[in-house]
Amino acid sequence: MNEIETIKDIMERFGRQVFLCLPDGWQSARFGAFLQPLRYKNKMYLGGVNTRIGFNREGYYLYLGPPAHDLSQLPREMWIQCGAERYTVDRTEVVHFAQTPSHVWAIVRSMVE
């Protein structure tokens, strides 16, 4: 088993089951990825949104997922679904091991409806 297969295996085995969605109802197959809250070291992520029922802070998360689901190549209106939570993608990059894509790194934000 090569290093890329090992990374994919770890994501499937220990990551959360997520899938990608579009407003027209399209959904990808489920796959393993890691979602971790970002720890606030400055005021960069301390904003929020006023909703009808009050102020709601948007949570920012680090996403690590398989390269087969390259978030940078998908439509802007796409979101990540994880259980009942939805996340929009703010920034994404493909990370390489040697010359081969190993995983996708992204900053995602919880969606406030």
C-alpha positions, 0 to 999 in steps of 0.5 A, spaced: 500 500 500 502 506 498 502 513 502 496 516 498 492 509 499 494 510 506 492 517 507 485 515 503 484 509 508 485 513 514 480 518 512 475 513 510 476 509 517 477 515 522 474 521 518 466 523 519 462 521 513 460 527 509 457 528 502 457 534 497 451 537 495 448 542 490 441 546 490 438 542 484 438 536 489 445 533 486 449 529 492 455 526 491 457 519 494 459 519 501 466 519 503 470 520 509 473 527 511 476 530 517 472 537 520 475 540 526 473 547 529 479 552 528 482 555 534 481 563 534 488 566 535 486 573 533 479 576 531 479 574 524 474 569 525 470 572 530 464 575 526 457 573 526 450 574 522 444 577 525 438 572 524 430 573 525 431 570 532 438 573 534 445 573 533 448 567 530 456 566 530 459 563 524 463 557 526 470 556 521 473 549 520 479 546 517 477 540 512 481 535 510 478 530 505 480 526 499 483 529 492 478 525 488 473 531 491 477 537 489 473 542 492 476 548 488 473 544 481 466 544 484 461 550 483 461 556 488 454 554 490 456 547 492 456 545 500 459 540 504 453 536 508 455 532 515 449 529 518 445 535 519 450 541 519 452 544 512 458 548 510 460 553 505 467 553 502 471 559 503 478 557 501 481 550 498 488 548 496 490 541 493 496 538 497 501 534 494 505 528 496 511 528 491 507 529 485 501 526 487 495 529 490 494 527 497 489 530 500 484 537 499 485 542 505 480 547 506 477 553 510 469 551 511 464 555 514 458 553 518 452 555 514 447 559 517 439 559 515 
